[in-house]
Amino acid sequence: MKREVFQTRGLLIETAVDFNGRYWIAWKPHVSCWFRVRADLMRWCGYPTQTPTRASLLSWLDSLEAADAAKGKPANLEQDDALLKETGFGPEVFEGEEEDPALSTKMVL
């Protein structure tokens, strides 16, 4: 899955959706952090209110939320089994697949 990117001078933010929902990876020179909560990301960026950079970042985050809402993804992906199987890596992903043939063979000595 391709990550979406927001980039300004001295700041790079990548975002994607996994089985727990949306997350962000933010980078400033010499520091990078991982976030699940939008408010924590905004606090870490540290842009004052009423600046063009903060306004563009907020509009980008709003567009991501609107896209997620249009896709109809639930806030908690455990509620949607199909999406969990698509993005997860737990045992529910492998339900219904054939059993490994090596497990059903017998070894003769």
C-alpha positions as CSV (number, residue, x, y, z in Angstrom):
1,M,0.0,0.0,0.0
2,K,1.4,3.4,-1.0
3,R,1.7,5.9,1.8
4,E,0.4,9.4,1.4
5,V,3.0,12.2,2.1
6,F,2.9,15.7,3.3
7,Q,6.1,17.7,3.0
8,T,7.2,21.2,3.9
9,R,10.6,22.7,4.6
10,G,11.9,20.8,7.6
11,L,9.0,18.5,8.0
12,L,7.9,15.2,6.3
13,I,4.8,13.3,7.3
14,E,3.8,9.9,5.9
15,T,0.5,8.2,6.6
16,A,-1.2,4.9,5.9
17,V,-4.0,2.7,7.3
18,D,-3.3,-0.6,9.0
19,F,-5.5,-3.1,10.9
20,N,-5.7,-0.6,13.9
21,G,-6.6,2.4,11.8
22,R,-4.7,5.5,10.5
23,Y,-1.2,6.2,11.7
24,W,1.4,8.9,10.9
25,I,5.2,8.8,10.8
26,A,6.6,12.4,11.1
27,W,10.1,13.5,10.6
28,K,12.0,16.7,11.5
29,P,15.7,17.0,11.2
30,H,17.3,14.5,13.7
31,V,13.9,13.4,15.1
32,S,11.2,11.1,13.9
33,C,8.0,10.0,15.7
34,W,5.1,7.6,15.1
35,F,1.6,8.8,16.0
36,R,-1.9,7.3,16.2
37,V,-3.7,10.5,17.5
38,R,-4.0,13.5,15.3
39,A,-3.8,16.0,18.2
40,D,-0.5,14.5,19.3
41,L,0.9,14.9,15.8
42,M,-0.2,18.6,15.7
43,R,1.4,19.2,19.1
44,W,4.6,17.6,18.0
45,C,4.8,19.7,14.8
46,G,4.6,22.8,16.9
47,Y,3.2,25.2,14.3
48,P,1.5,28.3,15.7
49,T,-2.1,28.9,14.8
50,Q,-2.9,31.2,11.9
51,T,0.1,30.2,9.8
52,P,-0.1,29.0,6.2
53,T,1.9,25.8,6.9
54,R,-0.4,24.8,9.8
55,A,-3.5,25.6,7.7
56,S,-2.2,23.4,4.8
57,L,-1.4,20.6,7.2
58,L,-4.9,20.8,8.8
59,S,-6.5,20.8,5.4
60,W,-4.4,17.7,4.4
61,L,-5.5,15.9,7.6
62,D,-9.1,16.9,7.0
63,S,-8.9,15.5,3.4
64,L,-7.6,12.2,4.8
65,E,-10.4,11.9,7.3
66,A,-12.9,12.7,4.5
67,A,-11.4,10.0,2.3
68,D,-11.6,7.5,5.2
69,A,-15.2,8.4,5.8
70,A,-16.0,8.0,2.1
71,K,-14.5,4.5,2.1
72,G,-16.7,3.7,5.1
73,K,-13.8,2.2,7.1
74,P,-14.8,1.9,10.8
75,A,-12.7,3.6,13.4
76,N,-12.0,0.2,14.9
77,L,-11.1,-2.2,12.2
78,E,-11.8,-5.2,14.3
79,Q,-15.5,-4.6,13.6
80,D,-14.9,-5.2,9.8
81,D,-13.8,-8.8,9.2
82,A,-13.1,-8.2,5.5
83,L,-10.9,-5.2,6.1
84,L,-9.1,-7.0,8.9
85,K,-8.3,-9.9,6.6
86,E,-7.1,-7.5,3.9
87,T,-4.8,-5.5,6.1
88,G,-4.1,-7.8,9.1
89,F,-1.5,-10.5,9.6
90,G,-3.1,-12.6,12.4
91,P,-4.6,-16.0,12.2
92,E,-7.9,-14.8,10.8
93,V,-6.1,-14.0,7.5
94,F,-5.3,-17.7,6.9
95,E,-8.8,-19.0,7.7
96,G,-10.2,-21.2,4.9
97,E,-6.9,-21.9,3.3
98,E,-5.6,-25.4,2.8
99,E,-3.6,-27.0,5.5
100,D,0.1,-27.4,4.9
101,P,0.6,-30.8,3.1
102,A,3.9,-31.3,5.1
103,L,1.9,-31.4,8.3
104,S,-0.3,-34.3,7.2
105,T,2.5,-36.7,6.0
106,K,4.0,-39.5,8.0
107,M,7.7,-40.2,8.2
108,V,8.8,-43.7,7.8
109,L,12.1,-44.8,9.4
